[in-house]
Amino acid sequence: MVNKAPITKIASFVASTFSNGNITNLEDILNYESLPCHLDHYENYFDGMLVYDNQENNFHIHINIDRGNNINFKRGRFTLAHELGHFFLDNHRIGLKYDLIKPHGSKHEVNQKELIEIEADYFAGCLLMPEEKFRKSSGGKTFSLSTLLTLSDNFQASLLATSIRFTEIGTHEITVVVSKNGIVKWFARSKDFPNWAFRCKVHEAVPPTTVVGEYSRKVGAKYTTQEELDPNDWFWANDFRSNRRMYEQCYYSKSYGYIISVIWFA
């Protein structure tokens, strides 16, 4: 279980020190900490890696450009922020320095299983999207996928990272489901969203009557606008809230083949 409070505190302090409006300047952090960052070709082995050099008595960050990580683009910014999480979190940094934790390459995974990777992902989200600024920017009476796309641009964070952050601290009740080839890979929902059971589980097929389910069943049935659906298409909706209007809108990633389904109430 991630202890979020201390991670939030550290990431928020760093972000407040090195920010320009909504954008956290990651290169300024590297320069201030005298932390070398190497962008190079590492094939498909990892997205980023933090390594301690005993001879130099210093850490180095390695970023894999072969997997689309450019530190001036959204994906690369998250990779770099993740590695900065390993650097700023004491148990990660000390563990790597004294060989208590073996150097390991980090990969973008929506269903991380290792605690150390989950903590670094959470740090990255807090660093790129500090709570106060994020909530202020995400307000408004209406919500749709465009809300998340705008936040993604405002904070220069990937849509996936932005969606995850919104389920944690956003201003509208939503559920986000990530699928690939018709199979659910991961999901998250905001605390105020009904705790209904899903009609499918991770590693199972998406429900056929959902928007993403229609896309999986019918070649070319790609819906890019928000579509109204019955809550029971996705959930076992078993209380009075099942009568509310529910929408689903999908984002289709061309580069990585996944689909982000955003589900919310009107």
N, C-alpha and C positions, 0 to 999 in steps of 0.2 A: 504494500500500500504506500503510495507516494505521500510524503509529508509536504504538502504544497506551501504552507505558510512561509517557511524559511527560504524556499526557492523563489517564491514571489517577491519576497523582501529584497533579496540580492539582485534579482533580474531587474526589478523596478528601479533600484538605486542606480545600477549601471545604465539603464535606459535613460533615466532623467539626467544623467551626467553627460551622455553622448547622444543627444538627440537634436534634430533640426526639424521643428514642427512635429509631425507624426512619425517621421522617419528616424529610426535608430541608426547612427553612423557606425557601422561595424568596423570599417577600416580605421577610424579614429581610436577605437578600442584596441585594435591590434597594435597601433603605433604607441599608444600610451603604455601598454603592457610589454612593449618590446618583444612581441610575439610574432615570429616569422610565420608567414602563410605561403605555402607552395601550391600553385595550381599546375597540375601535371596530368599525364595520361596513365591511368591505372586500370585500363580496360573495364571490366564489370565487377571488380572485386569489392568496391566500397564507394560511398559518396564522400565521406570525410573521415579523417583519423587524427587524433591527438597523440603525439609521441614525445617522450622525454629523452633528451640527449644528455647522457651522463658526462661526456667530455665537455660539452658547452655549458652544462648546468642550466639548461633552458628547455622549454617546451617548443614544439613545432606543430603547426597544423598543416595537414595535407588535404587538398581538395581535388577531387577527381573530375576533370572536365569531360572525360569520356562518357559520363552519365548525365551530361547536361548541366553541370554545376559551374555557373559563372557568378562570381560574388556580386556582380552588379545586377543580376536578375533574381527573380523571386525564389526559384528553387535553390540556387546557390546561396542566397542570403539565409535561407532556413538551415542549410547544411552547415554554414559557417557559424550561425547562432547556436546550433546543436553542439558543435565542437567547443565553442566558448562556454557552454554549459558544463562540459567536462572539466574545463579549466577553472571556472569560478566556484564550482561546488567542491568544498574542501575534501570530502571523502573520495571524490573522483580524482582530483588532482594529486592528493597525497598517495592514494592507492597506486596511481600510475608512476609517480616519482620513485616510490620505494618498492616497486614490483609486486605490490599486493594485488594489483589488477593488471592483467596482461594487456598490452596495446591491442586494440581491435578496431577494425573498420566498421563504421556505422553506415547503415543503409536506410533509405526512406521506407518505412514499413508502417502501415496504418494499425497493425495489430502487434505492436512490440510486446515481447514477453519478458525481456530482461529488465529488472528494476532500474539499472543504471541508464539504460536507453530511454525508458519511459521518463525518468527524471530529466534527462538532457533534452528530450522533446518538449517537456513542459516548460523548462527554462527558456528554450528557444521561442516558444509562443509568448511567454511573458516579456521577453526581451524585445521582440519585434512589435508586440501589440500590448503595451502597458494598459492595465485595466481602466484607469480613469479616462485616458484619451480614447480608448476603444469604445467604451460605453457612451461617451459623449458623441462620438462619431456615428454610432449605430442606432441612435434614437430615431423616432419617427413613428407615425401612426400606422403606416403601411409597411409590408414586408414582402420581399420576393427574392429570387436568386440575384437580382441586380443589386440588392442591398449588400450581399456578400462580395460580389464582384467589385463594387465601389470601395468597400473596406479593404479588399485585397490590393487595390491600386493605391489607396491612401497610405497604407502601411507597408507597401512593397513586400507583402508576404503571399505565399502561394494560396490559391483558393482552398485547397485542402486544409492547410494550417489555419486559415481564416475561419473556415467552417467549424473546425474543432474548437477554436478559441471562442466562437460565438456560442457554442453549446455550453461553454463554461461560464461566460460572463455577459452574454448578449442580452438584448432588451426585448426579445420576442421568443415565445416558446416554439422550439423547433426540434426535429429529429433529422439527422444526417446519416445516410446509408451509402457506403462505398461498395460497388460491385464491379466485377470484371468477367466478361464472357457469361453473363447471366447468373453468376455465383456471388453471394454476399461475402465480402471480405472483412467488413467492419461496420459498426454503427455506434452512434452516440446520440444522446438526447439531453436537452436542457432540463434542469431540475424541475421547472414548472410544467413540463410536458407530461401528460398522463402516463403513468407507469403501466401501460397495457403490455401484455405479452405480444411479441412478434409472431406472425404466422410462419416465419422461417427463422432459421438460426444461421450463424456464421458457417460458411462452407456449404450451405444449402442454396438451392435455386431461389431466385427472387420470385415473389408471388406473381402469377401470370396476369392478374387484372390491374396491376400497378402500371404507372407510366413506363418505368424501366422494364417491367415485365413484358409490356407490349412490344418494346424495342427488341427484346431478346427473342420473342416468339415470331415476330414478323420482320423480315428483312426490309430495311428502309423506313420502318415506322419510328422515325426519330422526332420526338416532340421537344421543341426548344422553349415553348411558352409554358406558363403555369397552367396546369390542368386540374380541374376539380375532381375529386374522387371520394369514395366512401371510406371512412376510417377503417372499416373492416377489410378493405383491400390489403392493408398492411398489418393491421393489428387485430387481436381479439378484443374489440372495444366493448366493454361490459358495464358502462355506467352512463349517466346522463350526458356526459360530454361527447358521446358518440353521435349526437344530433348536430354537432357543430360542422360548419363547412370546412373541409380540409383540402389543401392544395399540395401538389407535387410538381417540382420543376427539376429538370436534369441538366447537368453539365457533362459534356462528352469530351474526354481528354484524347486528343489525337496522338500525342506523343507516347502516352503510357497505357492507353487502352482501357482505362478505368472510367466508370461513370459515377458521378456524385449525384445522389438523389436528395433533394432538400424537401422536407415535408413540414407543413405548418398549418395553423388554423387562421381563418380570416379574422 
